[in-house]
Amino acid sequence: MSLFASVEMAPDDPILGLVETFLADPRPDKVNLSIGVYHDEQGRIPLLETVREVELHLAQAAAARGYLPIDGLPAYNRLTQELLFGGRTDILAAGRVATAQTIGGSAALRVGADVLRQALGGHAKVALSNPSWGNHAVVFRAAGFTVDQYRYFDPASHGLNFAGMLEDLGRMERGSVVLLHACCHNPTGVDLDTAQWQQVIAVLDERGLLPFVDMAYQGFDQGLEPDARAVRLLADSPIPAFVVCNSYSKSFSLYGERVGALSVVGADREEATRLLSRIKQTIRSIYSSPATHGGALVAGVLGSAELRARWEAELGDMRSRIHAMRAGLVERLAARGAPQYAFINRQAGMFSYSGLSKAQVHRLRDEFAIYAVDNGRICLAALSRDKLDAVADAIAAVSA
């Protein structure tokens, strides 16, 4: 008998498995609103012109491709720190930030979780927003954490349950980790404003909790600077240590290149040095070092003042198109007798927690070839003007 005879079939990923079903659907008018990928008006994943220019330059240089250092390209890490922390040069000048290039934001989450698990020992507890991105719980459980939740989304208002969030954080055990979405909350699209972030940070400080910030969508709501407000406020706070994971998949349209970073802020330079040693040790045990190409593309754009300015304009165009899809869908739904979806305009980023039930989502799929996640999350960045009417017709029909 095979030693693998007792291995059971793993369940399909709730999002990626749905993509497989979508691809197998023969209906020509099908629409995929499930996976978090930005598409242009032609339904394509765009190749940014700034990225194209750097890629052409790299191809012409035709350099040999040796292994990168365990923590990745030094220029990439430095530019990432500048993008995350902006004008907070004091925290960077003090050497308090340990940054490593990772294989996408997912590897940043896992490496960060593993490092914290080592540091916290038996006291490895993390609280996630309810709801949160499905893979957050998977990653932290795999790293050995006990996973809890704090209240976040209010189904009645389709907004933030801020009082519940503060109450739950205020009851958490000292030394616990709190996973926070910096902006464009996934899956709800509901974010904190500046005053709310300040109150949350005060509770985290008072309770001795460790913030773990996931920022996968910087620039997709209000812009690079305002979307990083949570990180900037933490950097200005008395909290001595926190973690930031970021991804360039969306902002650079580099999904397949897997470009992300893990940044851990320590109390001082010496602590950051020790943290970086643990980060590198963990990376070495998983994948040894990151890939060259994606990191070189990001560093090439961010390292040029001219290219960075043009990239910010391209990012602004993507952001504006998402806003237009939000407004267009809300307008069309109201015209079809479904004004209750006006809250979609108050949400941020690629996603909307639409309030559609699982049964309604299945009707969208079965009757109209429109695919969404069972929890009702829809990806507005996958919409285009020529699909707005059909999607609005379908949502209005299942909402009647």
Secondary structure as a PSIPRED ss2 file (coil, helix, strand):
# PSIPRED VFORMAT (PSIPRED V4.0)

   1 M C   1.000  0.000  0.000
   2 S C   1.000  0.000  0.000
   3 L C   1.000  0.000  0.000
   4 F C   1.000  0.000  0.000
   5 A C   1.000  0.000  0.000
   6 S C   1.000  0.000  0.000
   7 V C   1.000  0.000  0.000
   8 E C   1.000  0.000  0.000
   9 M C   1.000  0.000  0.000
  10 A C   1.000  0.000  0.000
  11 P C   1.000  0.000  0.000
  12 D C   1.000  0.000  0.000
  13 D C   1.000  0.000  0.000
  14 P C   1.000  0.000  0.000
  15 I C   1.000  0.000  0.000
  16 L H   0.000  1.000  0.000
  17 G H   0.000  1.000  0.000
  18 L H   0.000  1.000  0.000
  19 V H   0.000  1.000  0.000
  20 E H   0.000  1.000  0.000
  21 T H   0.000  1.000  0.000
  22 F H   0.000  1.000  0.000
  23 L H   0.000  1.000  0.000
  24 A H   0.000  1.000  0.000
  25 D C   1.000  0.000  0.000
  26 P C   1.000  0.000  0.000
  27 R C   1.000  0.000  0.000
  28 P C   1.000  0.000  0.000
  29 D C   1.000  0.000  0.000
  30 K C   1.000  0.000  0.000
  31 V E   0.000  0.000  1.000
  32 N E   0.000  0.000  1.000
  33 L C   1.000  0.000  0.000
  34 S C   1.000  0.000  0.000
  35 I C   1.000  0.000  0.000
  36 G C   1.000  0.000  0.000
  37 V C   1.000  0.000  0.000
  38 Y C   1.000  0.000  0.000
  39 H C   1.000  0.000  0.000
  40 D C   1.000  0.000  0.000
  41 E C   1.000  0.000  0.000
  42 Q C   1.000  0.000  0.000
  43 G C   1.000  0.000  0.000
  44 R C   1.000  0.000  0.000
  45 I C   1.000  0.000  0.000
  46 P C   1.000  0.000  0.000
  47 L C   1.000  0.000  0.000
  48 L C   1.000  0.000  0.000
  49 E H   0.000  1.000  0.000
  50 T H   0.000  1.000  0.000
  51 V H   0.000  1.000  0.000
  52 R H   0.000  1.000  0.000
  53 E H   0.000  1.000  0.000
  54 V H   0.000  1.000  0.000
  55 E H   0.000  1.000  0.000
  56 L H   0.000  1.000  0.000
  57 H H   0.000  1.000  0.000
  58 L H   0.000  1.000  0.000
  59 A H   0.000  1.000  0.000
  60 Q H   0.000  1.000  0.000
  61 A H   0.000  1.000  0.000
  62 A C   1.000  0.000  0.000
  63 A C   1.000  0.000  0.000
  64 A C   1.000  0.000  0.000
  65 R C   1.000  0.000  0.000
  66 G C   1.000  0.000  0.000
  67 Y C   1.000  0.000  0.000
  68 L C   1.000  0.000  0.000
  69 P C   1.000  0.000  0.000
  70 I C   1.000  0.000  0.000
  71 D C   1.000  0.000  0.000
  72 G C   1.000  0.000  0.000
  73 L C   1.000  0.000  0.000
  74 P H   0.000  1.000  0.000
  75 A H   0.000  1.000  0.000
  76 Y H   0.000  1.000  0.000
  77 N H   0.000  1.000  0.000
  78 R H   0.000  1.000  0.000
  79 L H   0.000  1.000  0.000
  80 T H   0.000  1.000  0.000
  81 Q H   0.000  1.000  0.000
  82 E H   0.000  1.000  0.000
  83 L H   0.000  1.000  0.000
  84 L H   0.000  1.000  0.000
  85 F H   0.000  1.000  0.000
  86 G C   1.000  0.000  0.000
  87 G C   1.000  0.000  0.000
  88 R C   1.000  0.000  0.000
  89 T H   0.000  1.000  0.000
  90 D H   0.000  1.000  0.000
  91 I H   0.000  1.000  0.000
  92 L H   0.000  1.000  0.000
  93 A H   0.000  1.000  0.000
  94 A C   1.000  0.000  0.000
  95 G C   1.000  0.000  0.000
  96 R C   1.000  0.000  0.000
  97 V E   0.000  0.000  1.000
  98 A E   0.000  0.000  1.000
  99 T E   0.000  0.000  1.000
 100 A E   0.000  0.000  1.000
 101 Q E   0.000  0.000  1.000
 102 T E   0.000  0.000  1.000
 103 I E   0.000  0.000  1.000
 104 G H   0.000  1.000  0.000
 105 G H   0.000  1.000  0.000
 106 S H   0.000  1.000  0.000
 107 A H   0.000  1.000  0.000
 108 A H   0.000  1.000  0.000
 109 L H   0.000  1.000  0.000
 110 R H   0.000  1.000  0.000
 111 V H   0.000  1.000  0.000
 112 G H   0.000  1.000  0.000
 113 A H   0.000  1.000  0.000
 114 D H   0.000  1.000  0.000
 115 V H   0.000  1.000  0.000
 116 L H   0.000  1.000  0.000
 117 R H   0.000  1.000  0.000
 118 Q H   0.000  1.000  0.000
 119 A H   0.000  1.000  0.000
 120 L H   0.000  1.000  0.000
 121 G C   1.000  0.000  0.000
 122 G C   1.000  0.000  0.000
 123 H C   1.000  0.000  0.000
 124 A C   1.000  0.000  0.000
 125 K E   0.000  0.000  1.000
 126 V E   0.000  0.000  1.000
 127 A E   0.000  0.000  1.000
 128 L E   0.000  0.000  1.000
 129 S E   0.000  0.000  1.000
 130 N E   0.000  0.000  1.000
 131 P C   1.000  0.000  0.000
 132 S C   1.000  0.000  0.000
 133 W C   1.000  0.000  0.000
 134 G H   0.000  1.000  0.000
 135 N H   0.000  1.000  0.000
 136 H H   0.000  1.000  0.000
 137 A H   0.000  1.000  0.000
 138 V H   0.000  1.000  0.000
 139 V H   0.000  1.000  0.000
 140 F H   0.000  1.000  0.000
 141 R H   0.000  1.000  0.000
 142 A H   0.000  1.000  0.000
 143 A C   1.000  0.000  0.000
 144 G C   1.000  0.000  0.000
 145 F C   1.000  0.000  0.000
 146 T E   0.000  0.000  1.000
 147 V E   0.000  0.000  1.000
 148 D E   0.000  0.000  1.000
 149 Q E   0.000  0.000  1.000
 150 Y E   0.000  0.000  1.000
 151 R E   0.000  0.000  1.000
 152 Y C   1.000  0.000  0.000
 153 F E   0.000  0.000  1.000
 154 D E   0.000  0.000  1.000
 155 P C   1.000  0.000  0.000
 156 A C   1.000  0.000  0.000
 157 S C   1.000  0.000  0.000
 158 H C   1.000  0.000  0.000
 159 G E   0.000  0.000  1.000
 160 L E   0.000  0.000  1.000
 161 N C   1.000  0.000  0.000
 162 F H   0.000  1.000  0.000
 163 A H   0.000  1.000  0.000
 164 G H   0.000  1.000  0.000
 165 M H   0.000  1.000  0.000
 166 L H   0.000  1.000  0.000
 167 E H   0.000  1.000  0.000
 168 D H   0.000  1.000  0.000
 169 L H   0.000  1.000  0.000
 170 G H   0.000  1.000  0.000
 171 R C   1.000  0.000  0.000
 172 M C   1.000  0.000  0.000
 173 E C   1.000  0.000  0.000
 174 R C   1.000  0.000  0.000
 175 G C   1.000  0.000  0.000
 176 S C   1.000  0.000  0.000
 177 V E   0.000  0.000  1.000
 178 V E   0.000  0.000  1.000
 179 L E   0.000  0.000  1.000
 180 L E   0.000  0.000  1.000
 181 H E   0.000  0.000  1.000
 182 A C   1.000  0.000  0.000
 183 C C   1.000  0.000  0.000
 184 C C   1.000  0.000  0.000
 185 H C   1.000  0.000  0.000
 186 N C   1.000  0.000  0.000
 187 P C   1.000  0.000  0.000
 188 T C   1.000  0.000  0.000
 189 G C   1.000  0.000  0.000
 190 V C   1.000  0.000  0.000
 191 D C   1.000  0.000  0.000
 192 L C   1.000  0.000  0.000
 193 D C   1.000  0.000  0.000
 194 T H   0.000  1.000  0.000
 195 A H   0.000  1.000  0.000
 196 Q H   0.000  1.000  0.000
 197 W H   0.000  1.000  0.000
 198 Q H   0.000  1.000  0.000
 199 Q H   0.000  1.000  0.000
 200 V H   0.000  1.000  0.000
 201 I H   0.000  1.000  0.000
 202 A H   0.000  1.000  0.000
 203 V H   0.000  1.000  0.000
 204 L H   0.000  1.000  0.000
 205 D H   0.000  1.000  0.000
 206 E H   0.000  1.000  0.000
 207 R H   0.000  1.000  0.000
 208 G C   1.000  0.000  0.000
 209 L C   1.000  0.000  0.000
 210 L E   0.000  0.000  1.000
 211 P E   0.000  0.000  1.000
 212 F E   0.000  0.000  1.000
 213 V E   0.000  0.000  1.000
 214 D E   0.000  0.000  1.000
 215 M E   0.000  0.000  1.000
 216 A C   1.000  0.000  0.000
 217 Y C   1.000  0.000  0.000
 218 Q C   1.000  0.000  0.000
 219 G C   1.000  0.000  0.000
 220 F C   1.000  0.000  0.000
 221 D C   1.000  0.000  0.000
 222 Q C   1.000  0.000  0.000
 223 G C   1.000  0.000  0.000
 224 L H   0.000  1.000  0.000
 225 E H   0.000  1.000  0.000
 226 P H   0.000  1.000  0.000
 227 D H   0.000  1.000  0.000
 228 A C   1.000  0.000  0.000
 229 R H   0.000  1.000  0.000
 230 A H   0.000  1.000  0.000
 231 V H   0.000  1.000  0.000
 232 R H   0.000  1.000  0.000
 233 L H   0.000  1.000  0.000
 234 L H   0.000  1.000  0.000
 235 A H   0.000  1.000  0.000
 236 D H   0.000  1.000  0.000
 237 S C   1.000  0.000  0.000
 238 P C   1.000  0.000  0.000
 239 I C   1.000  0.000  0.000
 240 P C   1.000  0.000  0.000
 241 A C   1.000  0.000  0.000
 242 F E   0.000  0.000  1.000
 243 V E   0.000  0.000  1.000
 244 V E   0.000  0.000  1.000
 245 C E   0.000  0.000  1.000
 246 N E   0.000  0.000  1.000
 247 S E   0.000  0.000  1.000
 248 Y C   1.000  0.000  0.000
 249 S C   1.000  0.000  0.000
 250 K C   1.000  0.000  0.000
 251 S C   1.000  0.000  0.000
 252 F C   1.000  0.000  0.000
 253 S C   1.000  0.000  0.000
 254 L C   1.000  0.000  0.000
 255 Y H   0.000  1.000  0.000
 256 G H   0.000  1.000  0.000
 257 E H   0.000  1.000  0.000
 258 R C   1.000  0.000  0.000
 259 V E   0.000  0.000  1.000
 260 G E   0.000  0.000  1.000
 261 A E   0.000  0.000  1.000
 262 L E   0.000  0.000  1.000
 263 S E   0.000  0.000  1.000
 264 V E   0.000  0.000  1.000
 265 V E   0.000  0.000  1.000
 266 G C   1.000  0.000  0.000
 267 A C   1.000  0.000  0.000
 268 D C   1.000  0.000  0.000
 269 R H   0.000  1.000  0.000
 270 E H   0.000  1.000  0.000
 271 E H   0.000  1.000  0.000
 272 A H   0.000  1.000  0.000
 273 T H   0.000  1.000  0.000
 274 R H   0.000  1.000  0.000
 275 L H   0.000  1.000  0.000
 276 L H   0.000  1.000  0.000
 277 S H   0.000  1.000  0.000
 278 R H   0.000  1.000  0.000
 279 I H   0.000  1.000  0.000
 280 K H   0.000  1.000  0.000
 281 Q H   0.000  1.000  0.000
 282 T H   0.000  1.000  0.000
 283 I H   0.000  1.000  0.000
 284 R H   0.000  1.000  0.000
 285 S H   0.000  1.000  0.000
 286 I H   0.000  1.000  0.000
 287 Y C   1.000  0.000  0.000
 288 S C   1.000  0.000  0.000
 289 S C   1.000  0.000  0.000
 290 P C   1.000  0.000  0.000
 291 A C   1.000  0.000  0.000
 292 T H   0.000  1.000  0.000
 293 H H   0.000  1.000  0.000
 294 G H   0.000  1.000  0.000
 295 G H   0.000  1.000  0.000
 296 A H   0.000  1.000  0.000
 297 L H   0.000  1.000  0.000
 298 V H   0.000  1.000  0.000
 299 A H   0.000  1.000  0.000
 300 G H   0.000  1.000  0.000
 301 V H   0.000  1.000  0.000
 302 L H   0.000  1.000  0.000
 303 G C   1.000  0.000  0.000
 304 S C   1.000  0.000  0.000
 305 A H   0.000  1.000  0.000
 306 E H   0.000  1.000  0.000
 307 L H   0.000  1.000  0.000
 308 R H   0.000  1.000  0.000
 309 A H   0.000  1.000  0.000
 310 R H   0.000  1.000  0.000
 311 W H   0.000  1.000  0.000
 312 E H   0.000  1.000  0.000
 313 A H   0.000  1.000  0.000
 314 E H   0.000  1.000  0.000
 315 L H   0.000  1.000  0.000
 316 G H   0.000  1.000  0.000
 317 D H   0.000  1.000  0.000
 318 M H   0.000  1.000  0.000
 319 R H   0.000  1.000  0.000
 320 S H   0.000  1.000  0.000
 321 R H   0.000  1.000  0.000
 322 I H   0.000  1.000  0.000
 323 H H   0.000  1.000  0.000
 324 A H   0.000  1.000  0.000
 325 M H   0.000  1.000  0.000
 326 R H   0.000  1.000  0.000
 327 A H   0.000  1.000  0.000
 328 G H   0.000  1.000  0.000
 329 L H   0.000  1.000  0.000
 330 V H   0.000  1.000  0.000
 331 E H   0.000  1.000  0.000
 332 R H   0.000  1.000  0.000
 333 L H   0.000  1.000  0.000
 334 A H   0.000  1.000  0.000
 335 A H   0.000  1.000  0.000
 336 R C   1.000  0.000  0.000
 337 G C   1.000  0.000  0.000
 338 A C   1.000  0.000  0.000
 339 P H   0.000  1.000  0.000
 340 Q H   0.000  1.000  0.000
 341 Y H   0.000  1.000  0.000
 342 A H   0.000  1.000  0.000
 343 F H   0.000  1.000  0.000
 344 I H   0.000  1.000  0.000
 345 N H   0.000  1.000  0.000
 346 R H   0.000  1.000  0.000
 347 Q C   1.000  0.000  0.000
 348 A C   1.000  0.000  0.000
 349 G C   1.000  0.000  0.000
 350 M C   1.000  0.000  0.000
 351 F E   0.000  0.000  1.000
 352 S E   0.000  0.000  1.000
 353 Y E   0.000  0.000  1.000
 354 S C   1.000  0.000  0.000
 355 G C   1.000  0.000  0.000
 356 L C   1.000  0.000  0.000
 357 S C   1.000  0.000  0.000
 358 K H   0.000  1.000  0.000
 359 A H   0.000  1.000  0.000
 360 Q H   0.000  1.000  0.000
 361 V H   0.000  1.000  0.000
 362 H H   0.000  1.000  0.000
 363 R H   0.000  1.000  0.000
 364 L H   0.000  1.000  0.000
 365 R H   0.000  1.000  0.000
 366 D H   0.000  1.000  0.000
 367 E H   0.000  1.000  0.000
 368 F H   0.000  1.000  0.000
 369 A C   1.000  0.000  0.000
 370 I E   0.000  0.000  1.000
 371 Y E   0.000  0.000  1.000
 372 A C   1.000  0.000  0.000
 373 V C   1.000  0.000  0.000
 374 D C   1.000  0.000  0.000
 375 N C   1.000  0.000  0.000
 376 G C   1.000  0.000  0.000
 377 R E   0.000  0.000  1.000
 378 I E   0.000  0.000  1.000
 379 C E   0.000  0.000  1.000
 380 L H   0.000  1.000  0.000
 381 A H   0.000  1.000  0.000
 382 A H   0.000  1.000  0.000
 383 L C   1.000  0.000  0.000
 384 S C   1.000  0.000  0.000
 385 R H   0.000  1.000  0.000
 386 D H   0.000  1.000  0.000
 387 K H   0.000  1.000  0.000
 388 L H   0.000  1.000  0.000
 389 D H   0.000  1.000  0.000
 390 A H   0.000  1.000  0.000
 391 V H   0.000  1.000  0.000
 392 A H   0.000  1.000  0.000
 393 D H   0.000  1.000  0.000
 394 A H   0.000  1.000  0.000
 395 I H   0.000  1.000  0.000
 396 A H   0.000  1.000  0.000
 397 A H   0.000  1.000  0.000
 398 V H   0.000  1.000  0.000
 399 S H   0.000  1.000  0.000
 400 A C   1.000  0.000  0.000
